[in-house]
Amino acid sequence: MAASSWKKIAKWSLIITPWFLALVLAAGWVLTVWTPKYLEGVIPRLALDMGVELTEFRINHAGLFSADIGPIQIGKKADALKLSNVHVTYTPASLKLKRINTVVLDGVSLACSYEDGKLTLPLLDLLPKSKNNDEAGNAIPDTPFDELVIQNSILHCTIDGKPFSIPFDAAITPDKVIQFNIRLRPRDQMMVVSGKLGPTLDDLFFAVNTDTFRLGPFNDFLPVPINGEMTLDMNGAINLSQPEAMTGEFKLSIGKSDLSSLGIQLVENAGILIKGKLEEQEVFFSMPPVSVVTPFPITAEIRSGRIAKESLFAQFSLAGAGVEMGGRLEADKIADDTNGLWDVAFTAANPNNLVVNTSGRVINLAGFIFSMQGTAGPKSANMTLNCATNGAGLGGTTVRSGRMRLTLPLAWPAPKQHTSGKMSLSNVRMDDRTLGNISARIRQQGTDVAYNGTLFTKLLPDLRIPFSGVASMISNRASLNFGIKRYTLPNGFSPETLVPALKDIILAGVLDVDGAITINDDGLHSRLGAFFTNGQMTMSEGATSISGIRLSFASPDLLSMRSAPAQTLSFDEVKAGGIVIRNGEIAYQLEPKGVVLVEQAGFDWAGGHVSSRAFRVVPGSEEYAVTMFCSELRLSEILSQLGLAEAQGEAAMSGELPIIWKSGKISFNSGFLHSTPGQGGVIRVQAMEDLVAAIPEGTPQRGQIELAQAAVRDFEYKWVRIKADTVGEDLLVRLSVDGKPAGTLPFVYKREFGGFMRVTGDVKGSNFQGLRLDVNFSVPLDRILLYKDIVNMIE
């Protein structure tokens, strides 16, 4: 409202009402001459002559000391000024002096409206035009009363089409400076406006105070529903001839705040406090730190702010998750825009290295910037979010990345599917290995953000890992799903890109991966399932090959890279020279820090089965001890596959082979295999000529070896035992056999010779009973192909 309107109301309220009443009450001094009925006809004519149209007027009582007048109505329209009753107190002496002690206006009913930013008071149209010059119009008019009281009154307003009634009371004390005190009770909430007017009608000083003013009853007028108890202390001064020069100070606090409609929850017993001042049509304000629990734990502070008619500025700081960021908000109203839109720019940044604690995880950032630009108004918003960092790392893991950039268009009301933005993340790494780069499309879907993209990696040739997910913008909820479908390794692939030490290995097979990461109120969760099938591996130097490889890996926590128990690695066959191992299966579990727990391992070899108990493989360890348990191994296949001798027969061996790995070498320590007691059999061993040829003819030693050679070609055994040890760089195998030859051997004992000698011709040989043979084999370990390739892999 213009300043002249306020002055007009104040001036005519102080001039017309008292003098109009004085005319009426003067009649009380001469009641014996003029009757109330007569006055009821005279007074409206007098008021009309003053420019005031009284459409209803009645004198209820008029005495020597008081009078009651009412109802009174000025004007004919629905917006007319109505008074239920006017009670006036005086004395005959005061009336003679044309003065009144007290005027009490009871049941005043006023109308007003506020539409499109304009306040309209129909009362102004009911008041006469002032013919005074400006200088006279600024003076406080003389008033014929000592006190004016308004009670039980109501202001009927229409605010943007919504009816709103405000009961009020007021007390006005006129003098050279008019003192006033107005008590407003909108929807049963108390607001007190007090102050003074003077020494001219242009000089207004005011104070506004509330105590436990509940905001809930006014939610239908607020942009969003907010509950809480507001306390306001404000004082100011205004020159009504220059209202733009109004000045003032205020302090506003809101306690017991409920901002749940905004998805915000403050910490318990937290309040909002805003302090400020008004100068030159601008409000300057600040807000001390306020801590929020949801949607994200954060503390916000406005260090300085400014509000003008068509602009807004705030410099703030945000602190949360161990990180503090400074920023600014700028908004300017768009000229001539019918939707009330503003240009808005919001920026928060910290160029330093940051350590973010969130969802039970620590995130390291090499600086961070967050910004939003676009247009926003009371009913809609269209913004673009941008954020970036020069690098990131996930605490407790070796996961790192280079630059991250995000651009996301946002709108309100939230569309079901908005224009898409983009996200990029470069140089994602784990340990010293580069995983690749990430590119994705991202879009708003209601109050969620949906994204889908691809990890471009060089770990495997031409591998692309697609992913998708959804994250909430109003709660701590997000998900990410990713996977690989039937990726076939190219011909001639070497896994040295994954493990450099495997450069001499060729690997083939099919890979499938399925994984997910979720965030909720319980923290961060992840899972991974990987499956490798139809695997073939060839060790190029030793020509060792493995076929039918199958690997399963399931992890309940991807980021710590640990697996669930009982994961399996199996194969159909391993070939290394003459050694053939089949149907291998290893049950394992990957533990934190790269430790592998081998729960059990086993394979078929030499017609039987070999297994081990649980043991751990610890990165960096130089020594391991594992005992292999052998069951029902065929002696003939053991000798044949190790290249010790060619043998036939069904001798079945069982026992233990303790194996030690130390400083890059494998050794056997007192390993033994023995046949099952009481279960004999036949053994036939060929190709021992090399042992015989190495001993001179005619010596007792040669005779003994020739006898043993002849015996084991067809030997009925009662039991067989093998012992295995490592001596230096050689494998020492001791073969002990107890039994008898299947037939007569061409050997006789010569006393003078001190041993057995071979006989020829028709000479009958000897029938041996209870013969025990001990044969030692010494083989350089590096001649065993499987041994060489295993050592090379471990190294």
C-alpha positions in Angstrom: 0.0 0.0 0.0 1.2 3.5 -0.8 2.3 5.8 2.1 -0.4 8.3 1.4 -3.1 5.6 2.0 -1.7 4.9 5.5 -1.6 8.6 6.2 -5.1 9.0 5.0 -6.4 6.2 7.3 -4.6 7.6 10.3 -5.6 11.2 9.7 -9.3 10.6 9.1 -9.6 8.0 11.8 -8.3 10.6 14.3 -10.3 13.5 12.9 -13.7 12.2 11.8 -14.4 9.7 14.6 -13.8 11.9 17.6 -15.4 15.1 16.2 -18.3 13.1 14.9 -18.8 11.7 18.3 -18.4 15.1 19.8 -21.4 16.3 17.8 -23.4 13.4 19.1 -22.3 13.7 22.7 -22.8 17.4 22.8 -26.4 16.5 22.7 -26.1 14.7 25.9 -25.4 18.0 27.7 -28.7 19.4 26.5 -30.8 16.1 26.5 -33.8 18.0 27.8 -33.9 19.9 24.5 -32.7 17.4 21.9 -33.9 13.8 22.0 -31.9 10.8 20.7 -34.6 10.3 18.1 -34.0 13.7 16.8 -30.3 13.2 16.8 -30.6 10.0 14.8 -32.0 12.1 12.0 -29.6 15.0 12.3 -26.3 13.2 12.7 -26.3 11.3 9.4 -27.0 14.6 7.6 -24.1 16.2 9.4 -21.8 13.2 8.6 -22.9 13.4 4.9 -21.9 17.1 4.9 -18.4 15.9 6.1 -18.2 13.4 3.3 -19.1 10.3 5.3 -22.1 8.3 4.3 -23.8 6.8 7.3 -26.1 4.0 6.1 -26.9 2.8 9.6 -26.9 4.8 12.8 -28.7 4.6 16.2 -28.2 6.1 19.6 -29.0 3.5 22.2 -28.3 5.6 25.3 -27.1 9.1 26.0 -26.6 10.4 29.6 -24.6 13.0 31.4 -21.5 10.8 31.7 -21.7 8.2 29.0 -23.4 7.2 25.8 -23.8 4.1 23.7 -24.2 4.4 20.0 -24.7 1.5 17.5 -24.8 -0.2 15.3 -23.1 2.1 12.9 -22.3 1.4 9.3 -20.4 3.6 6.9 -21.1 2.7 3.2 -23.5 0.4 1.5 -21.4 -2.3 0.1 -20.3 -5.6 1.6 -17.0 -3.9 2.3 -18.6 -1.3 4.5 -17.1 -0.3 7.9 -19.3 -1.7 10.6 -19.3 -1.0 14.4 -21.5 -3.0 16.7 -21.3 -0.4 19.5 -19.5 2.8 20.5 -19.2 3.5 24.2 -18.1 7.0 25.1 -17.3 8.4 28.6 -17.2 12.1 29.4 -18.3 14.7 31.9 -20.5 17.7 31.3 -17.5 19.9 31.8 -15.5 17.9 29.2 -18.3 18.1 26.7 -18.5 21.9 27.2 -14.8 21.9 26.3 -15.5 19.6 23.4 -13.4 16.8 24.8 -14.2 13.1 25.5 -12.4 10.9 28.1 -12.6 7.5 26.5 -13.9 6.1 23.2 -14.5 2.3 23.1 -15.2 0.8 19.7 -16.7 -2.6 20.1 -17.2 -5.1 17.3 -15.4 -3.2 14.5 -15.6 -5.2 11.2 -13.2 -4.3 8.4 -12.5 -5.8 5.0 -9.3 -6.1 3.1 -7.8 -8.2 0.3 -4.3 -9.1 -0.9 -4.1 -10.2 -4.5 -1.1 -10.3 -6.9 1.1 -8.6 -4.3 -1.3 -5.7 -3.7 -3.1 -4.8 -0.5 -6.5 -3.2 -0.9 -8.6 -1.6 1.9 -12.1 -0.6 0.9 -12.2 1.7 3.9 -10.1 4.2 1.9 -13.0 4.6 -0.5 -15.3 5.5 2.4 -13.2 8.4 3.7 -13.5 11.9 2.3 -10.8 13.4 0.2 -8.4 15.6 2.1 -8.3 19.2 1.0 -5.3 20.1 3.2 -2.0 20.9 1.8 0.9 18.4 2.3 2.4 20.4 5.1 -0.7 20.5 7.1 -1.6 16.9 6.2 1.6 15.7 7.9 0.8 17.2 11.3 -0.7 15.1 14.0 -4.3 16.4 14.3 -5.8 17.5 17.6 -7.9 14.8 19.1 -10.9 15.5 21.4 -10.4 12.3 23.4 -7.8 10.9 25.9 -7.9 7.2 24.8 -9.4 5.2 21.9 -10.0 1.5 22.5 -11.0 -1.0 19.9 -12.2 -4.4 21.1 -13.8 -7.6 20.0 -13.1 -6.6 16.4 -12.2 -8.5 13.3 -10.5 -8.0 10.0 -11.9 -10.0 7.2 -9.3 -10.6 4.5 -9.1 -12.4 1.2 -5.5 -13.5 0.5 -5.0 -14.8 -3.1 -8.6 -15.9 -3.1 -8.5 -17.6 0.3 -10.7 -16.1 3.1 -8.7 -15.3 6.3 -10.1 -13.5 9.3 -8.0 -11.9 12.0 -9.6 -10.9 15.4 -7.9 -7.9 16.9 -7.9 -5.4 19.8 -6.2 -2.1 20.0 -5.4 0.8 22.3 -4.5 4.2 21.1 -3.3 7.1 23.2 -3.2 10.4 21.3 -0.8 13.2 22.1 1.8 15.1 20.3 3.1 11.5 19.6 0.4 8.9 19.2 1.1 5.6 21.1 -0.6 2.4 19.9 -0.8 -1.2 20.9 -2.5 -3.7 18.7 -3.1 -7.4 19.6 -3.8 -9.6 16.6 -5.1 -13.2 17.1 -4.9 -14.9 13.7 -6.2 -18.5 14.1 -5.8 -18.2 17.9 -2.2 -17.2 17.7 -1.1 -14.0 19.4 0.9 -11.3 17.7 1.4 -7.8 19.3 2.2 -4.7 17.2 3.1 -1.7 19.2 4.7 1.7 18.6 4.2 5.4 18.1 3.3 7.8 15.3 4.8 11.2 15.4 5.7 13.9 15.6 4.2 13.9 12.1 2.0 11.4 10.3 5.1 10.4 8.4 7.1 9.2 11.4 6.1 5.7 12.4 8.1 3.6 14.9 6.9 0.0 15.5 7.6 -3.3 17.2 6.2 -6.7 16.4 6.4 -9.5 19.0 5.1 -13.1 19.1 5.6 -15.8 21.7 5.1 -19.6 20.9 3.3 -18.6 17.7 2.4 -22.0 16.1 3.0 -22.2 12.4 0.8 -25.3 11.8 -2.5 -23.5 11.5 -1.1 -21.5 8.6 0.1 -24.3 6.4 -2.5 -23.6 3.8 -0.8 -20.3 3.1 2.8 -21.6 3.2 4.5 -23.0 0.1 5.1 -26.2 2.0 3.6 -27.4 5.3 5.8 -26.6 8.3 5.1 -27.1 12.0 6.8 -25.4 14.9 6.6 -22.6 17.4 7.8 -19.2 16.2 9.1 -16.4 18.3 9.6 -13.0 16.6 11.1 -9.8 18.0 11.2 -7.0 15.5 11.4 -3.2 15.7 11.7 -0.6 13.0 11.1 2.9 11.8 9.5 4.1 8.6 9.0 7.5 7.0 5.6 7.0 5.4 6.3 9.6 2.8 9.3 7.5 1.8 8.4 3.9 2.7 11.4 2.5 0.8 13.6 4.0 3.4 12.2 1.7 6.2 14.8 0.4 8.7 14.6 -2.2 11.3 16.1 -5.2 13.2 14.6 -8.6 13.9 15.3 -11.9 15.5 13.2 -15.0 14.5 13.4 -18.4 16.1 11.5 -21.6 15.4 11.5 -24.3 18.0 10.0 -27.8 18.0 10.4 -27.7 14.3 8.7 -30.4 12.1 10.0 -30.2 8.5 9.0 -33.8 7.6 7.1 -32.5 4.6 10.4 -31.4 3.1 12.0 -34.8 4.0 14.1 -33.0 6.6 14.5 -33.9 10.3 16.5 -31.7 12.6 18.5 -33.1 15.5 16.6 -33.4 18.7 15.7 -30.1 20.4 17.4 -28.2 17.5 15.9 -24.8 16.6 16.2 -22.4 13.8 17.4 -18.8 14.6 17.5 -16.0 12.0 18.8 -12.5 12.9 18.8 -9.6 10.5 18.1 -6.0 9.7 16.3 -4.0 7.1 18.0 -1.1 5.2 17.2 0.6 1.9 14.6 -2.0 0.9 16.9 -4.9 1.6 16.9 -7.4 4.4 20.4 -8.5 5.6 20.3 -11.7 7.7 22.4 -14.6 9.2 21.6 -18.0 10.6 23.7 -19.8 13.2 24.5 -23.5 12.5 21.5 -25.9 12.3 22.1 -29.7 12.4 20.0 -32.0 10.3 19.6 -35.8 10.8 17.8 -36.7 7.6 18.0 -37.0 4.6 21.7 -36.6 5.3 23.5 -35.7 8.5 24.6 -32.2 7.9 25.1 -28.8 9.6 24.2 -25.7 7.7 25.1 -22.1 8.5 24.3 -18.9 6.7 27.1 -16.5 7.4 25.5 -13.6 5.6 22.5 -13.1 3.4 20.5 -10.4 1.6 16.9 -10.3 0.4 15.7 -7.6 -1.9 12.4 -7.2 -3.8 13.8 -9.0 -6.9 17.0 -10.6 -5.7 18.3 -13.0 -3.0 21.9 -13.7 -1.9 23.3 -16.0 0.8 26.8 -17.0 1.7 26.8 -20.3 3.6 28.8 -23.2 4.9 27.8 -26.9 5.0 29.4 -29.5 7.3 28.7 -33.2 7.4 30.3 -36.6 7.2 33.6 -34.9 8.4 33.6 -32.4 5.5 33.1 -28.7 5.5 32.2 -26.8 2.3 31.6 -23.1 1.6 29.2 -21.8 -1.0 26.8 -19.1 -2.1 23.2 -18.8 -3.4 22.2 -16.2 -5.8 18.7 -15.6 -7.2 17.2 -12.8 -9.4 13.6 -12.4 -10.4 13.0 -12.7 -14.2 11.5 -9.5 -15.4 8.0 -9.6 -16.9 7.7 -13.4 -16.2 4.0 -14.2 -15.4 5.0 -17.4 -13.5 7.1 -15.6 -10.9 10.3 -17.5 -12.0 13.7 -16.6 -10.7 17.2 -17.2 -12.1 18.9 -19.3 -9.4 22.6 -20.2 -9.0 23.8 -22.4 -6.1 27.4 -23.4 -5.6 29.3 -25.2 -2.9 33.0 -26.2 -3.1 36.1 -27.2 -1.2 39.4 -27.3 -3.2 41.2 -29.2 -0.5 41.6 -33.0 0.0 38.5 -34.2 1.8 37.8 -37.3 3.9 34.0 -38.1 3.8 32.5 -40.5 6.4 29.2 -41.8 5.1 27.2 -45.0 5.2 29.9 -46.7 7.3 32.5 -46.0 4.6 35.3 -43.5 4.2 35.6 -41.7 0.8 38.6 -39.6 0.0 38.1 -36.8 -2.5 40.7 -34.6 -4.2 38.6 -31.5 -3.9 34.8 -31.2 -4.7 32.5 -28.7 -6.3 28.7 -28.8 -6.4 26.5 -26.4 -8.3 22.9 -25.9 -9.5 21.8 -23.4 -12.1 18.4 -22.7 -13.6 15.0 -21.2 -12.9 12.7 -21.7 -9.9 9.4 -20.3 -8.7 6.7 -21.0 -6.2 5.1 -23.6 -8.4 7.9 -25.0 -10.5 11.6 -25.3 -11.0 13.9 -26.4 -13.8 17.6 -26.7 -12.7 20.8 -28.4 -13.8 23.0 -30.1 -11.3 26.8 -30.2 -11.8 29.4 -31.7 -9.6 33.0 -32.7 -10.0 36.1 -34.0 -8.2 39.7 -34.4 -9.4 40.0 -37.9 -7.8 38.3 -40.2 -5.3 39.2 -43.2 -3.2 37.3 -45.7 -1.1 38.8 -46.0 2.4 39.7 -49.5 3.6 40.1 -50.6 0.1 42.5 -50.1 -2.8 39.8 -48.7 -5.0 40.7 -45.3 -6.6 39.7 -43.2 -9.5 40.7 -40.1 -11.4 38.3 -37.2 -12.4 34.6 -37.5 -11.9 32.1 -35.2 -13.7 28.3 -35.3 -13.4 25.6 -33.2 -15.2 21.9 -33.9 -14.2 18.8 -31.9 -15.3 16.2 -31.6 -12.5 12.6 -30.4 -12.5 9.8 -29.8 -10.0 7.1 -31.0 -9.9 9.0 -34.2 -10.3 8.5 -35.7 -13.8 8.2 -39.4 -14.2 11.1 -39.3 -16.7 13.1 -36.2 -17.2 15.8 -35.2 -19.8 18.9 -37.3 -19.3 22.3 -36.0 -18.2 25.7 -37.7 -18.2 28.4 -38.9 -15.8 32.0 -39.9 -16.4 34.6 -41.4 -14.2 38.2 -41.9 -15.4 41.0 -44.2 -14.5 39.3 -46.4 -12.0 41.9 -48.5 -10.2 42.2 -51.4 -7.7 45.6 -52.1 -6.2 48.0 -51.2 -8.9 45.7 -52.4 -11.6 43.7 -50.0 -13.9 40.1 -51.2 -14.2 39.1 -48.7 -16.8 36.8 -45.7 -17.5 33.1 -45.3 -16.8 30.6 -43.5 -18.9 26.8 -43.3 -18.1 23.5 -41.6 -18.8 21.6 -40.4 -15.8 18.1 -39.0 -15.5 15.5 -37.9 -12.9 12.5 -40.2 -12.4 10.2 -38.7 -9.9 12.2 -38.2 -6.7 14.7 -40.8 -7.8 17.7 -40.7 -10.1 18.1 -43.6 -12.6 21.4 -44.3 -14.4 22.8 -46.8 -16.8 26.2 -47.0 -18.3 29.3 -49.0 -19.1 32.7 -49.7 -17.6 35.2 -49.7 -20.5 38.1 -51.9 -19.3 41.4 -53.2 -20.7 41.6 -56.0 -18.2 40.3 -58.3 -20.8 40.2 -57.6 -24.6 37.2 -55.6 -25.7 35.4 -56.2 -22.4 32.5 -53.9 -21.6 30.7 -54.2 -18.3 27.2 -52.6 -18.3 25.5 -51.4 -15.1 22.3 -49.7 -14.0 20.7 -48.5 -10.8 18.5 -46.0 -9.0 19.2 -43.5 -6.2 16.8 -41.5 -4.1 17.1 -37.8 -3.8 15.1 -37.6 -0.6 16.4 -40.6 1.4 19.6 -42.6 2.0 18.7 -45.2 -0.6 20.6 -46.3 -3.7 21.3 -49.4 -5.8 23.7 -50.4 -8.5 23.6 -53.6 -10.6 26.2 -54.8 -13.1 27.1 -57.9 -15.0 28.9 -59.7 -17.8 27.0 -62.2 -20.0 28.9 -65.0 -21.7 32.1 -63.2 -22.4 34.4 -65.5 -24.3 38.2 -65.1 -24.0 39.8 -64.5 -27.4 42.2 -67.1 -28.8 45.7 -67.0 -27.5 44.7 -64.8 -24.5 47.4 -64.5 -21.8 46.2 -63.5 -18.2 49.3 -61.5 -17.7 47.1 -58.4 -17.9 45.6 -59.6 -14.6 48.7 -61.2 -13.1 52.0 -60.3 -14.8 53.6 -63.5 -13.5 51.3 -65.5 -15.7 52.8 -64.2 -19.0 53.7 -67.8 -20.1 50.1 -69.1 -19.8 47.4 -69.3 -22.4 43.9 -69.2 -21.1 40.5 -69.9 -22.8 37.0 -70.0 -21.4 33.7 -68.2 -20.8 33.1 -65.6 -18.1 29.8 -64.6 -16.4 29.5 -62.0 -13.7 26.6 -60.6 -11.7 26.9 -58.1 -8.9 25.1 -55.3 -7.0 25.8 -52.5 -4.5 23.0 -51.1 -2.3 22.8 -48.2 0.2 20.1 -47.9 2.8 19.6 -46.8 6.4 21.6 -49.9 7.5 24.7 -48.8 5.5 26.4 -49.9 2.4 26.0 -53.5 1.1 27.4 -55.3 -1.9 27.6 -58.7 -3.6 29.4 -60.3 -6.5 29.0 -63.6 -8.3 31.5 -64.7 -10.9 31.5 -67.9 -12.9 34.2 -69.2 -15.3 33.3 -72.2 -17.4 34.7 -74.3 -20.3 38.2 -73.2 -19.2 41.4 -74.4 -20.9 44.9 -73.4 -19.7 48.2 -74.2 -21.3 51.6 -73.5 -19.7 53.7 -72.7 -22.7 57.2 -73.6 -21.5 56.4 -77.0 -19.9 53.5 -77.8 -22.2 51.4 -78.6 -19.2 47.6 -78.2 -19.9 44.5 -78.1 -17.8 41.1 -78.8 -19.4 37.5 -78.4 -18.2 38.2 -75.6 -15.7 35.2 -74.3 -13.7 35.4 -71.5 -11.2 32.7 -70.0 -9.0 33.2 -67.0 -6.8 30.5 -65.4 -4.7 31.2 -62.4 -2.4 28.8 -60.9 0.2 31.0 -57.8 0.4 32.5 -56.8 -2.9 34.4 -53.8 -1.6 36.4 -55.8 1.0 36.9 -58.5 -1.6 36.0 -61.4 0.6 34.0 -64.4 -0.5 31.3 -66.6 0.9 32.5 -70.0 2.2 32.8 -73.1 0.0 33.6 -71.5 -3.3 34.8 -74.1 -5.9 37.6 -74.4 -8.5 37.5 -77.6 -10.4 39.0 -79.1 -13.6 38.6 -82.3 -15.6 42.2 -83.1 -16.4 45.8 -81.9 -15.9 48.4 -83.3 -18.2 52.2 -82.7 -17.7 54.3 -85.1 -19.6 53.4 -88.6 -18.4 51.5 -87.3 -15.3 47.8 -87.2 -15.6 45.5 -85.8 -12.9 41.7 -85.9 -13.3 38.5 -84.6 -11.6 40.2 -82.0 -9.4 38.2 -79.9 -7.0 39.2 -77.2 -4.6 36.8 -75.6 -2.0 38.1 -72.3 -0.9 37.2 -69.0 0.7 38.8 -65.6 0.0 39.3 -63.7 3.3 40.2 -60.1 3.9 43.6 -58.8 2.9 43.9 -61.4 0.1 44.2 -64.4 2.3 42.9 -67.6 0.7 41.5 -70.4 2.9 41.7 -73.7 1.1 38.9 -75.6 2.9 39.7 -78.8 1.1 41.3 -80.0 -2.1 41.3 -83.3 -4.0 41.8 -85.0 -7.3 42.1 -88.4 -8.9 45.6 -89.7 -9.7 47.1 -93.0 -10.5 43.8 -94.8 -10.3 43.1 -93.5 -6.8 42.3 -90.3 -5.0 44.5 -87.6 -3.4 43.2 -84.9 -0.9 44.3 -82.4 1.6 43.1 -80.8 4.8 42.4 -77.1 5.1 45.3 -74.6 4.9 45.7 -70.9 4.3 47.6 -69.1 1.6 48.8 -65.8 3.0 50.2 -63.1 0.6 53.9 -62.6 1.3 54.4 -65.8 3.1 57.5 -67.8 2.1 56.8 -71.1 3.7 53.8 -73.5 3.7 53.3 -77.1 4.8 50.6 -79.3 3.3 49.9 -83.0 3.8 48.4 -84.9 0.9 46.3 -87.9 1.8 46.5 -90.7 -0.8 44.0 -93.5 -1.2 44.0 -96.5 -3.5 46.8 -95.3 -5.8 48.0 -98.0 -8.3 51.7 -98.7 -7.9 52.1 -99.4 -11.6 50.7 -95.9 -12.6 52.8 -94.2 -9.9 56.0 -95.7 -11.2 55.0 -95.1 -14.8 53.8 -91.5 -14.5 56.9 -90.5 -12.4 59.1 -92.2 -15.1 60.7 -94.5 -12.6 59.8 -97.8 -14.2 57.2 -99.5 -16.4 55.0 -101.7 -14.3 51.9 -103.8 -14.4 49.7 -105.0 -11.7 46.9 -104.0 -9.3 48.9 -103.0 -6.2 46.8 -100.3 -4.5 48.7 -97.8 -2.3 47.5 -95.4 0.5 49.3 -93.0 2.8 50.5 -89.5 3.4 52.8 -87.2 1.4 53.9 -84.1 3.5 54.8 -81.3 1.1 56.7 -78.2 2.0 56.9 -75.0 0.0 59.8 -72.8 1.1 61.5 -69.9 -0.7 60.3 -71.0 -4.1 61.1 -74.7 -3.8 58.9 -77.8 -3.2 60.2 -80.7 -1.1 58.8 -83.9 0.3 59.4 -84.9 3.9 59.1 -88.5 5.0 56.1 -89.3 2.7 54.9 -92.9 2.6 52.5 -95.1 0.7 51.7 -98.6 1.6 49.4 -101.4 0.3 46.5 -102.6 2.3 47.6 -105.3 4.8 46.3 -108.8 4.0 45.4 -107.8 0.4 48.2 -109.1 -1.8 48.5 -108.9 -5.5 50.9 -109.2 -8.5 53.3 -106.6 -9.7 55.2 -106.7 -13.0 57.9 -104.1 -13.4 59.8 -103.7 -16.7 62.6 -101.4 -18.0 65.1 -101.8 -15.2 68.0 -102.4 -17.6 69.5 -99.1 -16.9 70.0 -100.0 -13.3 71.7 -103.3 -14.2 73.9 -101.9 -16.9 75.4 -99.4 -14.5 77.0 -102.3 -12.4 80.0 -104.4 -13.7 79.4 -108.0 -14.6 80.6 -110.7 -12.3 80.2 -108.7 -9.1 77.9 -109.7 -6.2 76.1 -106.3 -6.6 75.2 -107.0 -10.2 73.9 -110.4 -9.2 71.7 -108.9 -6.6 70.2 -106.3 -9.0 69.7 -109.0 -11.7 67.9 -111.1 -9.2 65.7 -108.1 -8.2 65.0 -107.3 -11.8 63.9 -110.9 -12.6 61.8 -111.0 -9.4 59.7 -107.9 -10.0 58.9 -108.9 -13.6 56.3 -111.2 -12.1 56.1 -110.8 -8.4 53.4 -111.9 -6.0 53.5 -109.4 -3.1 52.1 -109.5 0.4 52.7 -105.8 0.9 54.3 -102.9 -0.8 55.7 -99.6 0.7 56.9 -96.4 -0.9 58.8 -93.7 0.9 59.5 -90.3 -0.6 61.9 -87.6 0.5 63.7 -84.7 -1.1 67.5 -84.9 -1.0 69.0 -81.7 -2.3 67.5 -81.1 -5.8 66.4 -84.8 -6.2 63.4 -86.8 -5.3 64.4 -90.0 -3.5 61.8 -92.8 -3.9 62.3 -96.0 -1.8 60.3 -99.0 -3.1 60.0 -101.9 -0.6 58.2 -105.1 -1.8 57.7 -108.3 0.3 56.5 -111.6 -1.3 57.7 -114.1 -3.7 58.3 -114.4 -7.5 55.4 -116.0 -9.3 57.8 -118.8 -10.6 61.3 -120.3 -10.4 64.0 -117.7 -11.1 67.2 -118.7 -13.0 69.5 -117.9 -10.0 71.4 -120.2 -7.6 73.3 -119.4 -4.5 77.2 -119.7 -4.8 78.9 -119.9 -1.5 82.2 -119.0 -2.9 80.6 -116.1 -4.6 78.8 -114.9 -1.6 75.5 -114.4 -3.5 73.2 -115.4 -6.3 74.3 -115.9 -9.8 72.3 -116.3 -13.0 72.4 -119.7 -14.6 71.7 -120.8 -18.1 70.8 -123.9 -20.0 69.2 -126.9 -18.3 70.3 -125.8 -14.8 67.2 -125.5 -12.7 66.9 -122.2 -10.9 65.7 -121.4 -7.4 62.2 -121.2 -5.9 62.3 -118.1 -3.7 60.0 -117.7 -0.7 59.6 -114.7 1.6 61.7 -112.4 -0.6 61.9 -108.7 0.3 63.1 -106.2 -2.3 64.2 -102.7 -1.7 64.7 -100.4 -4.7 65.7 -96.8 -4.5 65.0 -94.3 -7.3 66.6 -90.9 -7.4 65.1 -88.4 -9.9 66.0 -84.7 -10.3 62.9 -82.8 -9.5 63.3 -80.4 -12.4 62.8 -83.3 -14.7 59.3 -83.8 -13.5 57.3 -81.5 -15.8 54.4 -80.8 -13.4 56.8 -79.8 -10.7 58.5 -77.3 -12.9 55.2 -75.7 -14.1 53.8 -75.5 -10.6 56.9 -73.8 -9.3 56.8 -71.3 -12.2 53.2 -70.4 -11.5 53.9 -69.9 -7.8 56.9 -67.7 -8.5 
